[in-house]
Amino acid sequence: MSLITSNKYGKISISDEAVAMVCSQAAAECYGVVELVSRRLSDNIGRLWGKTIYGKGVKIATVDNLIYIDVFAILKRGVNIEAVKESLRRAVTYAAESFTGMRVKTANINIVGIRV
């Protein structure tokens, strides 16, 4: 699915993969995040074949031009988990909203593990 909007200049369509790439980049730059983890089987199989995975660790769903985001991350040991989760939520929401011009309905942050 994709986000579709129109204005006086025409119709604009943004794919979910493009939004996932932007959100993945924003999440990877947050303090305390070690790695984003893909939860899709196709990404894991593609990684075995050496395929570059864009939007790793981010799942995007769009319904009625509202964006639903799921982020799967591994955090650094010793950080405040709740503070990092809130920072991730804000960064990903801001990145998606500024990129698309649409509203983010929910941004779920899932902590998969902790690394040293």
C-alpha positions as CSV (number, residue, x, y, z in Angstrom):
1,M,0.0,0.0,0.0
2,S,1.1,3.6,-0.3
3,L,0.3,7.0,0.9
4,I,-1.6,9.1,-1.6
5,T,-2.3,12.8,-1.4
6,S,-3.2,15.4,-4.0
7,N,-2.8,19.2,-4.2
8,K,-3.1,21.8,-6.9
9,Y,0.1,20.5,-8.6
10,G,-1.2,16.9,-8.9
11,K,-1.2,13.6,-7.2
12,I,1.6,12.4,-4.9
13,S,2.1,8.7,-4.0
14,I,4.7,7.6,-1.4
15,S,5.4,3.9,-1.0
16,D,5.5,2.3,2.4
17,E,9.1,1.1,1.7
18,A,10.2,4.8,1.2
19,V,8.6,5.7,4.5
20,A,10.3,2.7,6.2
21,M,13.7,3.8,4.9
22,V,13.3,7.3,6.4
23,C,12.0,5.9,9.7
24,S,14.8,3.3,9.9
25,Q,17.5,6.0,9.4
26,A,15.9,8.2,12.1
27,A,15.7,5.3,14.5
28,A,19.3,4.2,13.9
29,E,20.6,7.7,14.7
30,C,18.9,7.7,18.2
31,Y,21.2,7.5,21.3
32,G,21.2,4.0,22.9
33,V,20.1,2.1,19.7
34,V,22.7,-0.6,18.8
35,E,20.8,-2.2,15.9
36,L,17.4,-2.4,14.3
37,V,16.2,-6.0,13.9
38,S,14.1,-7.1,10.9
39,R,11.0,-9.1,11.8
40,R,10.0,-10.1,8.3
41,L,11.0,-13.5,6.9
42,S,11.7,-12.1,3.5
43,D,14.3,-9.7,4.9
44,N,16.1,-12.5,6.7
45,I,16.2,-14.6,3.6
46,G,17.4,-11.7,1.5
47,R,20.2,-11.1,4.0
48,L,21.4,-14.6,3.5
49,W,21.8,-14.0,-0.2
50,G,23.7,-10.7,0.4
51,K,20.8,-8.4,-0.5
52,T,20.9,-4.9,1.0
53,I,17.8,-4.4,3.2
54,Y,16.4,-0.9,3.3
55,G,14.0,0.0,6.0
56,K,15.4,-2.7,8.3
57,G,13.6,-3.0,11.6
58,V,10.7,-0.8,10.7
59,K,7.2,-2.1,9.6
60,I,4.8,0.5,8.1
61,A,1.1,0.1,7.6
62,T,-1.1,2.8,6.1
63,V,-4.9,2.9,6.5
64,D,-6.9,5.9,5.2
65,N,-3.8,8.1,5.0
66,L,-2.9,7.4,8.6
67,I,0.5,5.8,9.3
68,Y,1.1,3.0,11.7
69,I,4.7,2.3,12.6
70,D,6.3,-0.6,14.4
71,V,10.0,-0.4,15.2
72,F,12.1,-3.4,16.4
73,A,15.4,-2.4,18.1
74,I,18.2,-3.7,20.2
75,L,19.4,-1.2,22.8
76,K,22.8,-0.6,24.5
77,R,23.3,-1.9,28.0
78,G,23.0,0.7,30.8
79,V,20.6,3.2,29.1
80,N,17.3,4.2,30.4
81,I,14.9,2.0,28.4
82,E,11.9,4.2,28.8
83,A,13.8,7.4,27.8
84,V,15.2,5.7,24.7
85,K,11.8,4.4,23.7
86,E,10.3,7.8,24.0
87,S,13.2,9.3,22.0
88,L,12.7,6.7,19.3
89,R,9.0,7.3,19.2
90,R,9.4,11.0,18.8
91,A,12.2,10.7,16.2
92,V,10.4,8.2,14.1
93,T,7.1,10.1,14.3
94,Y,8.8,13.4,13.3
95,A,10.7,11.8,10.4
96,A,7.6,10.2,9.0
97,E,5.3,13.2,9.4
98,S,7.9,15.6,7.9
99,F,8.6,13.3,5.0
100,T,5.1,12.5,4.0
101,G,3.0,15.4,5.4
102,M,0.6,12.9,6.8
103,R,-0.3,12.1,10.4
104,V,1.2,9.2,12.3
105,K,-1.6,7.4,14.3
106,T,0.7,5.2,16.4
107,A,4.4,4.4,16.6
108,N,5.0,1.2,18.6
109,I,8.6,0.7,19.8
110,N,9.5,-2.9,20.5
111,I,12.7,-3.6,22.4
112,V,14.0,-7.0,21.2
113,G,17.1,-7.2,23.3
114,I,20.0,-5.5,25.1
115,R,23.7,-5.6,24.0
116,V,26.9,-4.7,25.7
